[in-house]
């Protein structure tokens, strides 16, 4: 593993053992749950009482949720790093990073992935194209092993192999037996 990744991995493992990362993860998850509820509540309130526009309600609720996430994470999860100070510069940086993440997920996680999947459905049919969803966990295991040095157990290796063999069998061209002339 390259030295920067190994160093990062060692630091993360040490922090995890000290419980700092696990506590931050729990705090971050709690803020995420609260923001999901706030986002949904604002969205439905706006849609029900203020505007019939899905776009206006969605963008408005997203802005409220991003702002809430910045405030709550600055004051709780990342209080040490932020000094519990809310600044316009930090908020703009946070909002821009959230927008960049949203755009990335829309472009690659939705448009590109959906386009590839629909082309597979068109060219191969839905049953064969759907088999590729079984390959994703195997790819994730391999990336975790190669990039982050996560250990692979024999169960994961055998399970991944079974998954790949099953997908290969299902994707193999089918031959039909030709009955002998009678």
N, C-alpha and C positions, 0 to 999 in steps of 0.2 A: 504494500500500500504506500502511495506517495507520502513523504514526510509531513506536509501540511495536514493531510487528512488523518494521518496517524496521531499527530499532536492534538488535533481537534477531538478525535475520538477519545483519547486519553483524558483530556480535560472534561469532556461530557460525562465519561464514566465516573471520574472523581467527584464531579458536582452531583451526579445522581446518587452516589453513595452517601453524600453529605445531606441528602434530602432537599437541597436547594432547588434542583430542577423539578423534582416531583411536586413540591409545594407551588412553584411557579406554574407548572402545568395545570394543577388543580384550580388555581386562581384564574388562570387564563381561560380554562374551560367554563368556569362559573360565569365569568364576564361574557363569554360567548353565548351561553344559555340565556342570560338576562337580555343581551342585545337581540337575540333571535326573537324573544317574546316581545320586546319593545318594537322591533322592526315590523313584526306581524300585526301588532296592535295598531301602530300608527298607519300602516298600509290599509288595514280594513276600516279604520275610522275615517281616514281621508276618502277612501273609495265609497264608503256608505253615506257620508254626510257633507263632503266638501267638493269632490270632483268625480265625474264619471270616467276620467282618463286613467287607464292603467299605468301609463308611462309617468304621469305627474305623481300619482300615489306611490309608485315604486321608487322613483328617484328621490322623492321627499323622505320616504321612510328609510331608504338607504343612507341618506345624509344624516338623519337623526341617529341611526344606529352607529355609523362611523364616528360621529361626534361622541356618542355615549361610550363607545369602545375606547376612544382616545382618553377621555376623562377617567373612566373607571380603571383602565390599565395603568395610566400614569399615577393614579393615587393609591393603587393597591398592588397589582402584579409587579410593576416596574417602578415602585416608589423609590427604591434606592438609586436606580439609574437616573430617574427624572428629577430627583430631589423634591418630589411632590409639587413640582411647578408646572403650570399649564402655560405654554407659550404659543403664540401664533405661528412662529417658524416651525416648531415641532409638530403642531397640528397640521399645517399645510403639508409637511413632509409625510406625515402619517396618512393623510387623506390621499395624497398623490400615490403613495405605495399601495393603498387599498384599491384605488382606481386602476393602477397598473396590473395588480393581481386579478381584478375583475375582468379587465380586457383580455389578459392572457388566457384565463379560463374560458371566456366566451369564444375567443378565436381558436384556441387549440383544443381545449377540452370539449367544446361543443361543435363548432363548425368543421374543423379539420377531422376530428374523430368521427363525427356523424357522416361526413362526406365519404370518408374511407369505408365506413360500415355500409352505407347505402350502395356504394359501388360493388362491394363484396356481395351484398344481397342481390343486386341486379345481375352480376356475373355468375355467381355460384348458387344463388337461392338462399332463402332464409335459414333452413336447417344447417347447411354447411357453414354459412357465415357466422351463425350464432356460436359455433364451436370455438371460435377465437376468443370468446370471453373466458374460456377455461384456461387459456394460456397465460393470461395476465398475472395470476398469482405466482406462477413459476418464474416469470420475468422479474417480478418484485423480489422474490427470494434471491435470485441470482444477483440483482443489483444491490440488495442489502449486503450480500456476502462480498461482492467485488468492491463496492464503493465504501461501505461502512465497516467492513470486517466482521459482520454479524456471523455467528457460528451457524453452520448447517448441521442438523441432526440427521441420523440415518432415516428417521421417519419422514422428514421433509424431502430428502433426496429420493426415497422410494416413492413417496406420494407424487412428487413432481414428475418422476419417470413414468409412473402409471398414467398420470394426466396427459403427458405428451404422447405416449404410445396409444392411448385411447383416442386422442384427437387425430393422430396419424392414421389409425385404422378407419375412423369415421370419414376422414377426408380422402382416403385412397380410392382410386377409380374402381368402380364396381364392374365386375365381369359377370355376365349372365351365361349360364351353361346352355350350350346349344344341344338340344336333344338329338340323339342319333337318328338317322333315317330308318324308318321302320319298313 
